[in-house]
Amino acid sequence: MEKLLTLIIPTYNMEKYLSTCLDSLLISEGQDRLEVLVINDGSKDASSAIAHSYEGRYPDCFRVIDKENGNYGSCINRGLKEAAGKYVKVLDADDFFDTEVLCTVLSKLGTIDSDLVLTDNIIFGDNDISKKEYTFPFQPDTEQPFAEICDKDEFKGCVQMHNVMYKRELFSRFEYHQTEGISYTDMEWIFCPMSYVRTFTYLPLPLYHYLVGREGQTIAPQQMKRSAEHQAVLCNDMLSHFALADKSVTAISHYLDFRLTRQVKYLYRIYLAEFPDMDLTKIVAFDKRLKELQPQLYQTVGNRTMGPFIPIKYVQYWRNHNYAPQPRYFYTIFNAYNKALLFAKRLFGLHHV
């Protein structure tokens, strides 16, 4: 029977979370229409054994692929090579699905033929401290032109890898290779393939439950500082894709420009405003390449200030001073501003997780 959905689950030392993740995929109807590929990325704990136990019990659904460590992107690349489903979606091993919603989604995929299917997601803190559901204000259960929504703030500013599943046939239209050996490449998953999306269907169903606050998670501040060079590689690869992308559909081009700009701004923030004593070699090389390939974005980044009430153009200052390390008080000002902003959000109930 045709597989309607392939789930790619990159897994590295996830023994604490993996069973919860895989249990959430055990549905009452349509199990034979689901393909689950657990890509074990050289785990040193019991992750592989846990995954193989599910493969042994449900061989028509679960398959484990043990490989040498190559980081997140290598798991996606391997999963795409092995995938047989009509649609393909990524599920991180420390997250899980709403099982009943998954059953409903599978029943709908049989009649959907869009390039992109959007679903809702829920973000929750470790130990289930707090939850917030993210939805989209789009017409549900109807195929629509992607160009009608992709440059709207409700989509371009909010969509994450948790929300998307792509029609597998989409990847036959171009050569997709997610960057290997680094973290944060889930940004590429919602960037590169979008160039080729022409239709979408929105299913207002909270399928994906995304965990934040886990110790060692790549979005933790100190982990992000250690992996700043990964961010530089990621931005370089996104810049290369943007240069080659089909920009014939104006709205899609605007979407790509927005995502690239946001990622690039974040890169400069890490190096030049958030963390002092960084090795600036990578960001200097990136800045010169950005000036050559995207002069308008280069200028936009240069005009960026530390915040609405702090009119210091810190990137331009850095350029004007021949790429010398920033004054330490820049970092003090920026981090104090962000702490105050976070406090204000919590005070007024705007900070959920």
C-alpha positions in Angstrom: 0.0 0.0 0.0 1.3 3.5 -0.9 2.9 5.4 2.0 1.2 8.7 2.4 3.8 10.3 4.8 7.4 9.7 5.6 8.7 11.0 8.9 12.5 11.6 9.1 13.6 11.5 12.7 17.3 12.6 13.2 18.5 11.0 16.4 21.6 11.5 18.4 21.8 10.5 22.1 18.0 10.9 22.6 17.3 7.8 24.8 15.5 10.0 27.4 13.0 11.3 24.8 12.9 8.8 21.9 10.2 6.4 23.3 7.8 9.3 23.8 8.4 10.4 20.3 7.9 7.0 18.7 4.9 6.1 20.9 3.1 9.2 19.6 3.3 7.7 16.1 1.4 4.5 17.0 -2.0 5.3 15.5 -5.2 3.3 15.6 -5.9 3.6 11.9 -3.6 4.0 8.9 -0.4 2.7 10.4 0.5 1.0 7.1 0.2 4.4 5.3 3.0 5.8 7.5 6.7 5.4 7.1 9.0 6.3 10.0 12.7 6.5 9.3 14.7 6.8 12.5 18.2 8.1 11.4 20.5 7.2 14.2 23.4 9.6 13.9 26.1 7.6 15.7 24.4 7.7 19.1 26.5 6.5 22.0 23.5 5.8 24.3 20.6 3.4 23.9 18.9 5.4 21.1 19.6 2.8 18.5 18.4 -0.1 20.7 15.2 1.8 21.5 14.5 2.5 17.8 15.2 -1.1 16.8 12.7 -2.3 19.3 10.0 -0.4 17.5 11.2 -1.6 14.1 11.0 -5.2 15.5 7.4 -4.7 16.6 6.2 -2.6 13.7 8.3 -3.6 10.7 5.8 -2.3 8.2 6.1 1.2 9.6 9.4 1.8 11.4 12.8 1.5 9.9 16.1 2.3 11.6 19.1 3.6 9.7 22.3 3.5 11.8 25.1 5.7 10.4 28.2 7.5 11.4 27.8 10.9 13.1 27.4 13.7 10.5 25.1 16.0 12.4 21.5 17.0 11.6 21.7 17.8 7.9 23.3 14.4 7.1 20.2 12.7 8.7 17.8 14.7 6.5 19.8 14.0 3.4 19.9 10.2 4.1 16.2 10.2 5.0 15.2 11.9 1.7 17.1 9.2 -0.2 15.2 6.5 1.6 11.8 8.1 1.7 8.9 6.4 -0.1 6.0 8.5 1.2 3.8 10.9 -0.9 4.8 13.6 1.6 7.8 14.0 3.8 8.2 15.7 7.2 10.9 16.0 9.8 10.3 15.2 13.5 13.0 15.8 16.0 13.6 13.0 18.4 13.0 15.1 21.5 9.6 16.2 20.2 6.4 14.3 19.5 3.1 14.4 17.6 -0.5 14.5 18.8 -1.4 10.9 18.0 -5.1 11.5 17.2 -4.2 14.5 15.0 -1.6 12.4 13.1 -4.4 9.9 12.4 -6.6 12.7 11.0 -3.8 14.2 9.0 -3.0 10.9 7.3 -6.7 10.4 6.4 -6.6 13.8 4.6 -3.3 13.4 2.8 -4.8 10.8 0.5 -6.9 13.6 -1.2 -4.4 16.4 -1.1 -1.9 17.0 -3.9 -0.4 20.4 -2.9 3.4 21.0 -2.9 3.2 22.1 0.7 0.9 21.1 3.6 0.8 23.3 6.7 -0.2 22.2 10.1 -0.2 23.9 13.5 2.2 23.3 16.4 2.4 23.5 20.1 5.5 24.8 22.0 5.9 23.5 25.5 8.6 23.8 28.2 10.5 20.9 29.6 8.4 19.1 32.3 5.4 20.5 30.5 5.8 23.8 32.3 3.9 25.9 29.8 2.3 25.6 26.4 1.4 27.9 23.5 -0.3 26.9 20.3 0.7 28.5 17.0 -1.9 28.6 14.2 -2.3 30.3 10.8 -5.2 32.6 9.7 -5.5 30.8 6.3 -8.5 29.2 4.7 -8.4 25.5 5.8 -8.6 22.3 3.8 -8.4 24.0 0.4 -5.6 24.1 -2.1 -4.4 27.6 -2.7 -1.6 29.4 -4.6 1.4 29.7 -2.4 2.2 33.1 -3.8 -1.0 34.5 -2.1 0.4 33.9 1.5 4.1 33.4 1.4 5.1 37.0 1.8 2.4 37.8 4.4 3.7 38.3 8.0 1.5 35.6 9.3 3.5 33.1 7.2 7.0 34.4 6.6 7.5 35.6 10.1 6.0 32.5 11.8 6.5 29.4 9.8 9.0 26.9 11.2 10.1 23.4 10.3 7.4 22.1 12.8 4.7 23.4 10.5 5.7 22.0 7.1 5.5 18.8 5.1 6.6 18.8 1.5 5.3 16.7 -1.3 8.3 14.3 -2.0 8.0 14.9 -5.7 9.1 18.5 -5.1 12.6 17.3 -4.5 12.9 15.9 -8.0 12.6 19.5 -9.3 16.0 20.6 -7.8 19.0 19.2 -6.1 18.5 19.6 -2.4 21.4 19.0 0.0 21.1 20.1 3.6 24.4 21.3 5.0 26.1 18.5 7.0 28.4 18.7 10.0 26.7 21.7 11.6 23.6 22.5 13.7 20.7 24.8 12.9 20.2 23.6 9.4 16.4 23.2 10.0 16.5 26.8 8.7 17.4 25.5 5.3 14.4 23.1 5.4 12.0 26.2 5.4 14.2 28.1 2.9 15.6 26.2 0.0 12.5 24.0 -0.9 10.2 27.0 -0.7 11.6 28.3 -4.0 9.8 25.5 -5.7 6.5 25.5 -3.9 3.5 26.7 -6.0 0.5 25.4 -4.1 -0.3 24.7 -0.4 -3.1 23.4 1.8 -3.6 24.4 5.4 -4.8 21.8 7.9 -5.7 23.7 11.2 -4.6 20.8 13.4 -2.0 21.0 16.2 0.2 18.1 15.0 3.7 18.9 16.2 4.6 19.4 19.9 8.0 21.2 20.1 10.1 21.0 23.3 12.1 24.0 24.4 14.3 24.4 27.5 16.0 21.0 27.3 19.5 21.1 28.6 22.0 21.0 25.8 19.5 22.1 23.2 21.0 24.0 20.3 18.8 27.1 21.0 20.3 27.4 24.5 22.4 30.7 24.7 25.7 29.1 25.6 25.3 26.4 23.0 24.6 29.1 20.4 27.8 30.9 21.4 29.8 27.7 21.0 28.2 27.1 17.6 28.5 30.6 16.2 30.7 29.3 13.4 27.8 26.9 12.4 25.6 30.0 12.0 28.2 31.5 9.7 28.3 28.4 7.5 24.5 28.3 7.5 24.2 31.9 6.3 26.9 31.4 3.6 24.9 28.4 2.3 21.6 30.3 2.4 23.3 33.2 0.6 24.5 30.8 -2.1 21.0 29.3 -2.5 19.4 32.7 -2.7 21.8 33.7 -5.5 20.7 30.7 -7.6 17.0 30.5 -6.6 14.2 31.0 -9.1 12.9 34.5 -8.3 10.3 34.6 -11.1 7.5 34.6 -8.5 7.8 37.9 -6.7 6.0 36.9 -3.5 8.3 33.8 -3.1 11.3 36.0 -3.8 10.2 38.3 -1.0 9.8 35.3 1.3 13.3 34.1 0.6 14.7 37.6 1.1 12.9 38.0 4.4 14.2 34.6 5.8 17.7 35.3 4.6 17.7 38.8 6.0 16.5 37.6 9.4 19.1 34.9 9.6 21.9 37.2 8.6 20.9 39.9 11.1 20.9 37.2 13.8 24.4 36.1 12.7 25.8 39.7 13.2 24.0 40.0 16.5 25.7 36.9 17.9 29.2 38.0 16.9 29.0 41.8 17.4 26.4 42.5 20.1 25.5 39.4 22.2 28.7 37.6 23.0 32.1 39.3 23.6 35.5 37.7 22.9 34.4 35.9 19.8 36.8 34.9 17.0 35.7 37.3 14.3 37.4 35.5 11.4 34.2 33.9 10.0 32.1 37.0 10.3 34.7 39.1 8.6 34.8 36.7 5.6 31.0 36.6 5.5 30.7 40.4 5.6 33.0 40.7 2.5 31.1 38.0 0.6 27.7 39.6 1.5 28.9 43.0 0.1 29.8 41.3 -3.1 26.7 39.1 -3.6 24.0 41.1 -1.9 25.0 44.8 -1.6 21.5 45.9 -0.6 21.3 43.4 2.3 24.9 44.5 3.2 23.6 48.0 3.5 20.5 47.0 5.4 22.6 45.1 8.0 24.9 48.1 8.3 22.0 50.3 9.2 20.8 48.1 12.0 20.7 49.5 15.5 20.8 47.7 18.8 17.1 48.4 19.4 14.4 51.0 19.1 15.8 53.0 22.0 19.5 52.4 21.4 20.4 54.1 18.1 23.9 52.6 17.9 24.6 51.2 14.4 26.9 48.5 15.8 27.6 46.7 12.5 28.5 49.9 10.7 30.7 50.9 13.6 32.6 47.6 13.3 33.1 48.1 9.6 34.2 51.7 10.0 36.8 50.5 12.5 38.4 48.0 10.1 36.7 44.9 11.7 38.3 45.5 15.1 36.6 43.9 18.1 33.7 45.9 19.4 33.9 47.9 22.6 32.9 45.8 25.5 30.2 48.3 26.6 28.3 47.5 23.3 27.7 44.0 24.7 26.8 45.3 28.1 24.2 47.7 26.6 22.7 45.2 24.3 22.3 42.4 26.8 21.0 44.8 29.5 18.4 46.0 26.9 17.4 42.4 26.1 17.0 41.5 29.8 14.8 44.5 30.3 12.7 43.6 27.3 12.3 40.0 28.5 11.3 41.2 32.0 8.7 43.5 30.4 7.3 40.7 28.3 6.9 38.5 31.4 5.4 41.3 33.4 2.7 41.9 30.8 2.1 38.2 30.1 3.7 38.2 26.6 6.4 35.6 27.4 4.8 32.1 27.3 7.7 29.6 27.4 
